[in-house]
Amino acid sequence: MTDLSAPVIAVDGPGGSGKGTITQMLARHLGWHLLDSGALYRLTALAAARQGVKLDDEEALARVARGLDASFEPTAPGEPVRVLLGGEDVTRDIRTESCGDQASRVAVIQSVRDALLQRQRDFQKAPGLVADGRDMGTVVFPDAQTKVFLTASAAERAERRYRQLKDAGVGVNIDALLNEIRARDERDMNRSAAPLKPAEDAQVIDSTGLSIEEVLERVLAAAGRV
C-alpha cells in the first residue's frame, strides 16, 4: 500500500553514472526502502525472453509486466541489491549488457510503462524511499521532496563498466562499451515515452572525477540530511 506521506529521494540519470551505488548507500544510511526501477524493466525483458515473448509484441510484453513477480533484498555494503524473479536470484542474469539493451527497448513501450508505474509507486512506504531510475522525478514520483539527476561523461561511465566487468571475470572491449553507452543515451534521451532528462526542480550532480563518498555527501546535502 502506497504511503503518500513517506518522503522520497528520486535519483535519476544515465546508466553508469553511479546511481545504483549511491541509492544503496543512501538507503542504508537513512534506513529507508530502496527501489531499483531499472531492474523492473530488466526483469520484464528477462521474463519475456524466458516465456518466449518477442520484443515487438507489445500486448504480450504488457501482460508479462503486469504479472511480474519481482522483489528486492538488501545485501552487504558495496554489493548490488539482490534481485529476485519469482523467488529466484537473477541478479547476475539481469546485469548483462544484452539484458540491459533489451530493457532499454522494452522501456520505450507505453503499455509496459503503464503496467509498471503503480508497482513502482507502491514502494513508497514509511520511513521513506530512495528511488533509482531514469524518470523517478519526472514521472513516477513527481512530488518527491528531493530530486537528483546524477550524470557523468560517457567515457568515464564506459571505464567504470569496463572495470566492473573485468573484476567479474567478463571479457569486454571498452570501445564497444563506449559505443553501446552512447547509443543507449541517444535512444533514451529521444524516446517519446518519458525521455531521459532532469526534472525541472532536480539538482544535477556530475560525478565525473568525484569519489563515491563525495557524491554521497552532495546528494545528502541536496536532501537536507547531512
Buried (B, 14 or more C-beta within 10 A) or exposed (E): EEBEEBBBBBBBBBBBBBBBBBBBBBBBEBEBBBBBBBBBBBBBBBBBBEEEBEBEBBEBBBBBBBEBEBEBEEEEEEEBBEBBBEEEEBBEBBBBBEBBBBBBBBBBBEBBBEBBBEBBBEBBBEEBBBBBBBBBBBBBBEEBEBBBBBBBBBEBBBBBBBEBBEEEEEEBEBEEBBEBBBEBBEBBEEBEBBBBBBBEEBBBBBBEEBEEEEBBEBBBEBBEBE
